[in-house]
């Protein structure tokens, strides 16, 4: 492992969104001071979490100078790709080229709000993602065929998204939960981040084993498609070292809650309860929580084949944790476990 990051949902109790957003910026500042290389935030609509990452990153970027700021993940299914490319280019230029965007195809969960389409959610998500990639790369997205209104460009003008931020296309990731999507991402030239839920896992294969195989298949597909080594792979994981008995008790309780309630675990006050429970659909598995003393956690991470295969380790922060809780966890991971994994703080 060469780099260390964290993933936050920028969560907030009901009625306290402004404070939650400000504390989210404080979290990025604290992580930068600790030497973390990256900070990531999840997009979640209609709930007590960050719903619009790009304005948040533009703001957080004004309070930091080095740490990269990334989305993990934005579901492409409900994005207007050209408007998103404009916003991404603007945000990236404002923060000095530190923006990283990770996508998923998304689901049809909010079709009644954003509108349904004639194809399945994955097909539509991939279509919109492809158009976004063209736009953010600075390639022509349309040629003017006729004059409309006053002051428009001449017929034959190729239209490109502005402002364009050079290099942003190379900082686009895919949040893969399956080997098939990881292979597709490699062929598309997208970087890989994989998280805490995997799909299409065969019976008898553990989460860490499948994650390691997913990363291997991604790297093989990248080399086959592009004739070069794959870019660094990032893995989000629950790694909770407890230097004190009190902290170890808190982290053990979180692990129990997660195993009991699945994705519904650790929600801020007022947040919606996810439909998924601990009894996940067949083939879907959730990552383990590595908790205990720093030495125990270090041994567990080193023995995890999925985490060992990654180039960047991203700490998944429990959504119900407060800012002091999160800063303590970031500090303990950076000071007690990460150095034993080969990590050096950024300066």
C-alpha positions as CSV (number, residue, x, y, z in Angstrom):
1,X,0.0,0.0,0.0
2,X,1.4,3.4,-1.0
3,X,-1.5,5.8,-0.4
4,X,-4.1,6.3,2.3
5,X,-7.5,7.9,2.0
6,X,-10.9,8.1,3.6
7,X,-14.5,7.9,2.5
8,X,-17.2,10.0,4.2
9,X,-20.9,10.4,3.5
10,X,-20.8,13.9,4.9
11,X,-23.8,12.9,7.1
12,X,-25.8,15.1,9.4
13,X,-28.7,14.7,11.8
14,X,-32.1,15.9,10.7
15,X,-32.2,19.7,10.5
16,X,-28.4,20.2,10.8
17,X,-27.3,20.1,7.2
18,X,-25.3,23.3,7.3
19,X,-23.3,22.1,10.3
20,X,-22.8,18.7,8.7
21,X,-21.4,20.3,5.5
22,X,-19.0,22.6,7.4
23,X,-17.8,19.7,9.5
24,X,-17.3,17.7,6.3
25,X,-14.8,20.4,5.2
26,X,-13.2,20.3,8.6
27,X,-12.7,16.6,8.2
28,X,-10.9,17.1,4.9
29,X,-8.6,19.7,6.5
30,X,-7.8,17.3,9.4
31,X,-7.0,14.4,7.0
32,X,-4.7,16.6,5.0
33,X,-2.8,17.7,8.1
34,X,-2.4,14.0,9.0
35,X,-0.8,13.3,5.6
36,X,-3.7,11.5,3.9
37,X,-3.4,11.5,0.2
38,X,-7.1,11.4,-0.7
39,X,-10.6,12.1,0.6
40,X,-13.8,10.7,-0.9
41,X,-17.4,11.5,-0.4
42,X,-20.5,9.5,-1.4
43,X,-23.5,10.9,-3.2
44,X,-26.9,10.0,-1.8
45,X,-30.2,11.6,-2.8
46,X,-33.2,12.5,-0.5
47,X,-31.5,11.6,2.8
48,X,-29.3,13.0,5.5
49,X,-26.1,12.8,3.4
50,X,-24.3,14.8,0.8
51,X,-26.4,14.9,-2.4
52,X,-24.3,17.2,-4.6
53,X,-20.6,16.5,-4.3
54,X,-19.1,19.0,-6.8
55,X,-20.1,22.2,-5.0
56,X,-18.9,20.6,-1.8
57,X,-15.5,19.7,-3.4
58,X,-15.2,23.2,-4.8
59,X,-15.7,24.6,-1.2
60,X,-13.5,22.0,0.5
61,X,-10.8,22.7,-2.1
62,X,-10.6,26.3,-0.9
63,X,-9.7,25.1,2.6
64,X,-7.1,22.5,1.6
65,X,-4.1,22.6,-0.7
66,X,-2.8,19.1,-1.4
67,X,-5.3,16.3,-0.7
68,X,-7.3,15.0,-3.6
69,X,-11.1,15.2,-3.5
70,X,-13.1,12.4,-5.0
71,X,-16.6,11.2,-5.4
72,X,-17.2,7.6,-4.5
73,X,-19.6,7.1,-6.1
74,X,-21.8,9.1,-8.4
75,X,-24.5,7.0,-10.1
76,X,-24.4,7.9,-13.7
77,X,-28.0,6.8,-14.3
78,X,-29.5,10.1,-13.1
79,X,-26.8,12.6,-14.3
80,X,-27.1,14.9,-17.3
81,X,-23.7,14.2,-18.7
82,X,-23.0,17.6,-20.4
83,X,-24.0,19.7,-17.4
84,X,-22.0,17.4,-15.2
85,X,-18.9,17.8,-17.4
86,X,-19.2,21.6,-17.2
87,X,-19.5,21.4,-13.4
88,X,-16.6,19.0,-13.1
89,X,-14.3,21.1,-15.2
90,X,-15.2,24.2,-13.2
91,X,-14.7,22.5,-9.9
92,X,-11.4,20.9,-11.0
93,X,-9.9,24.2,-12.1
94,X,-11.0,25.9,-8.9
95,X,-9.2,23.3,-6.8
96,X,-6.0,23.1,-8.8
97,X,-6.6,19.8,-10.6
98,X,-7.2,17.7,-7.5
99,X,-10.7,16.3,-8.5
100,X,-11.3,12.6,-8.9
101,X,-14.7,11.3,-9.9
102,X,-15.8,7.7,-9.4
103,X,-19.0,6.5,-11.0
104,X,-21.3,3.6,-10.9
105,X,-24.0,2.8,-13.5
106,X,-26.7,3.3,-10.8
107,X,-30.1,1.7,-10.4
108,X,-33.7,2.7,-11.2
109,X,-34.7,3.4,-7.6
110,X,-35.6,7.1,-8.3
111,X,-37.2,6.7,-11.7
112,X,-40.4,8.2,-10.4
113,X,-38.4,11.4,-9.6
114,X,-35.8,11.7,-12.3
115,X,-37.8,10.0,-15.1
116,X,-37.8,6.5,-16.5
117,X,-36.1,5.4,-19.7
118,X,-36.7,2.6,-22.2
119,X,-33.7,0.6,-21.3
120,X,-32.5,-1.0,-18.1
121,X,-30.6,1.1,-15.5
122,X,-27.2,-0.2,-16.3
123,X,-27.5,0.3,-20.0
124,X,-28.7,3.9,-19.5
125,X,-26.0,4.6,-16.9
126,X,-23.3,3.4,-19.3
127,X,-24.7,5.5,-22.1
128,X,-24.6,8.6,-20.0
129,X,-21.2,7.8,-18.6
130,X,-19.8,7.4,-22.2
131,X,-21.2,10.8,-23.2
132,X,-19.7,12.4,-20.0
133,X,-16.3,10.9,-20.8
134,X,-16.3,12.4,-24.3
135,X,-17.3,15.8,-23.0
136,X,-14.9,15.9,-20.1
137,X,-12.0,14.9,-22.4
138,X,-12.6,18.0,-24.4
139,X,-13.8,16.2,-27.5
140,X,-16.6,17.6,-29.8
141,X,-20.0,16.6,-28.5
142,X,-22.1,18.2,-31.3
143,X,-21.8,20.1,-34.6
144,X,-24.1,23.0,-35.2
145,X,-26.4,22.1,-38.0
146,X,-28.6,25.2,-38.2
147,X,-28.8,28.7,-36.8
148,X,-31.3,29.2,-34.1
149,X,-32.0,32.4,-32.3
150,X,-29.7,35.4,-32.2
151,X,-26.0,35.2,-31.5
152,X,-25.5,31.5,-31.9
153,X,-22.3,30.0,-33.5
154,X,-22.0,29.5,-37.2
155,X,-23.3,26.4,-38.9
156,X,-20.6,23.7,-38.9
157,X,-19.1,24.8,-35.5
158,X,-18.0,21.8,-33.4
159,X,-19.1,22.3,-29.8
160,X,-16.9,21.3,-26.8
161,X,-17.6,21.6,-23.1
162,X,-16.0,24.6,-21.4
163,X,-14.2,25.1,-19.2
164,X,-12.2,22.1,-19.9
165,X,-9.7,20.9,-17.3
166,X,-6.8,19.1,-18.9
167,X,-6.0,15.8,-17.3
168,X,-9.4,15.3,-15.6
169,X,-10.3,12.5,-18.0
170,X,-7.4,10.5,-16.6
171,X,-8.8,10.9,-13.1
172,X,-12.2,9.2,-13.7
173,X,-12.8,6.0,-11.8
174,X,-15.4,3.3,-11.7
175,X,-16.8,2.0,-8.4
176,X,-16.9,-1.7,-9.3
177,X,-18.8,-4.3,-7.3
178,X,-18.4,-7.2,-9.7
179,X,-15.7,-8.7,-11.9
180,X,-17.7,-8.0,-15.0
181,X,-18.0,-4.3,-14.3
182,X,-14.3,-4.1,-13.3
183,X,-13.3,-5.7,-16.7
184,X,-15.5,-3.2,-18.5
185,X,-14.0,-0.3,-16.6
186,X,-10.5,-1.4,-17.6
187,X,-11.5,-1.6,-21.2
188,X,-12.9,2.0,-20.9
189,X,-9.7,3.3,-19.5
190,X,-11.3,4.0,-16.1
191,X,-9.4,3.7,-12.8
192,X,-10.8,1.2,-10.3
193,X,-12.1,1.7,-6.8
194,X,-13.9,-1.1,-5.1
195,X,-15.8,-0.9,-1.9
196,X,-17.7,-2.7,0.9
197,X,-20.3,-4.6,-1.1
198,X,-19.6,-7.0,-3.9
199,X,-22.0,-8.7,-6.3
200,X,-22.0,-12.1,-8.1
201,X,-19.8,-13.7,-5.5
202,X,-19.8,-17.6,-5.9
203,X,-20.8,-19.7,-2.9
204,X,-17.8,-20.6,-0.9
205,X,-15.7,-17.6,-1.8
206,X,-15.1,-15.1,0.9
207,X,-15.3,-11.3,0.4
208,X,-11.5,-10.8,0.6
209,X,-10.9,-13.6,-1.8
210,X,-13.3,-12.3,-4.4
211,X,-12.1,-8.8,-4.1
212,X,-8.5,-9.9,-4.8
213,X,-9.7,-11.8,-7.8
214,X,-11.7,-8.8,-9.0
215,X,-8.5,-6.6,-8.8
216,X,-6.5,-9.2,-10.6
217,X,-9.0,-9.4,-13.5
218,X,-9.1,-5.7,-13.7
219,X,-5.4,-5.4,-14.1
220,X,-5.3,-8.2,-16.6
221,X,-8.0,-6.6,-18.7
222,X,-6.3,-3.2,-18.6
223,X,-3.0,-4.7,-19.9
224,X,-4.8,-6.6,-22.6
225,X,-6.7,-3.4,-23.7
226,X,-4.0,-0.8,-23.4
227,X,-0.7,-2.6,-23.5
228,X,0.5,-1.1,-20.2
229,X,0.2,-1.7,-16.4
230,X,-3.0,-0.6,-14.8
231,X,-3.1,2.5,-12.8
232,X,-3.2,2.3,-8.9
233,X,-6.3,0.5,-7.5
234,X,-8.1,1.8,-4.5
235,X,-10.1,-0.2,-2.0
236,X,-12.5,1.1,0.6
237,X,-12.7,-0.9,3.9
238,X,-13.8,-0.7,7.5
239,X,-10.5,-0.6,9.5
240,X,-11.0,0.5,13.1
241,X,-7.9,0.2,15.3
242,X,-8.7,0.9,19.0
243,X,-5.7,2.0,21.1
244,X,-8.0,2.0,24.2
245,X,-10.5,-0.5,25.7
246,X,-13.3,2.1,25.3
247,X,-12.7,2.6,21.6
248,X,-12.4,-1.2,21.0
249,X,-15.8,-1.6,22.6
250,X,-17.3,1.1,20.4
251,X,-15.9,-0.5,17.2
252,X,-17.0,-3.9,18.3
253,X,-20.5,-2.6,18.7
254,X,-20.4,-1.1,15.2
255,X,-19.3,-4.4,13.8
256,X,-22.2,-6.2,15.5
257,X,-24.6,-3.5,14.3
258,X,-23.4,-3.9,10.7
259,X,-23.6,-7.7,10.8
260,X,-27.1,-7.5,12.3
261,X,-28.5,-4.6,10.2
262,X,-26.4,-4.7,7.1
263,X,-26.4,-1.4,5.1
264,X,-29.0,0.0,7.6
265,X,-26.3,0.2,10.3
266,X,-24.9,3.5,11.6
267,X,-27.3,6.1,10.3
268,X,-27.5,9.7,11.5
269,X,-30.6,10.8,13.3
270,X,-33.5,11.1,10.8
271,X,-31.9,9.2,8.0
272,X,-34.0,6.8,5.9
273,X,-33.8,3.1,6.6
274,X,-32.4,1.2,3.6
275,X,-34.6,-1.6,2.2
276,X,-31.6,-4.0,2.3
277,X,-31.1,-5.8,5.6
278,X,-28.2,-8.0,6.8
279,X,-29.8,-10.8,4.8
280,X,-28.5,-9.6,1.4
281,X,-29.7,-11.1,-1.9
282,X,-27.8,-14.2,-3.2
283,X,-24.4,-13.5,-4.5
284,X,-24.1,-10.1,-2.7
285,X,-21.7,-10.0,0.2
286,X,-20.5,-7.3,2.6
287,X,-16.9,-6.7,3.6
288,X,-15.7,-7.6,7.1
289,X,-14.9,-4.9,9.8
290,X,-11.3,-5.2,11.0
291,X,-11.4,-4.0,14.6
292,X,-9.4,-4.6,17.8
293,X,-6.1,-3.4,19.1
294,X,-3.8,-1.7,16.5
295,X,-1.6,-4.8,16.4
296,X,-4.6,-7.1,15.8
297,X,-6.0,-4.8,13.1
298,X,-2.6,-4.6,11.4
299,X,-2.4,-8.4,11.3
300,X,-5.9,-8.7,10.0
301,X,-5.3,-6.2,7.2
302,X,-2.0,-7.9,6.2
303,X,-3.8,-11.2,6.0
304,X,-6.7,-9.8,3.9
305,X,-5.9,-10.7,0.2
306,X,-8.3,-8.0,-1.1
307,X,-6.7,-5.2,0.9
308,X,-3.2,-6.5,0.2
309,X,-3.8,-6.4,-3.6
310,X,-4.7,-2.7,-3.4
311,X,-2.4,0.3,-4.0
312,X,-4.5,2.7,-2.0
313,X,-6.4,2.0,1.2
314,X,-9.5,4.1,1.8
315,X,-11.0,4.1,5.3
316,X,-14.8,3.9,5.3
317,X,-16.0,6.1,8.1
318,X,-19.2,4.9,9.8
319,X,-22.0,7.4,8.8
320,X,-23.2,8.0,12.4
321,X,-19.8,8.9,13.7
322,X,-19.3,12.5,14.8
323,X,-16.5,14.8,13.6
324,X,-14.4,14.1,16.8
325,X,-15.0,10.4,16.3
326,X,-13.8,10.5,12.7
327,X,-10.7,12.6,13.4
328,X,-9.7,10.2,16.2
329,X,-10.2,7.2,13.9
330,X,-8.2,8.9,11.1
331,X,-5.4,9.8,13.5
332,X,-5.2,6.3,15.0
333,X,-5.1,4.6,11.6
334,X,-2.4,6.9,10.4
335,X,-0.3,6.6,13.5
336,X,-0.7,3.0,14.5
337,X,-1.6,0.8,11.5
338,X,-0.8,2.5,8.2
339,X,3.0,2.8,8.8
340,X,3.2,-1.0,9.3
341,X,1.5,-1.4,5.9
342,X,4.3,0.6,4.2
343,X,2.5,4.0,4.1
344,X,4.3,7.3,4.4
345,X,2.4,10.5,5.1
346,X,2.2,13.1,2.3
347,X,4.1,16.3,3.1
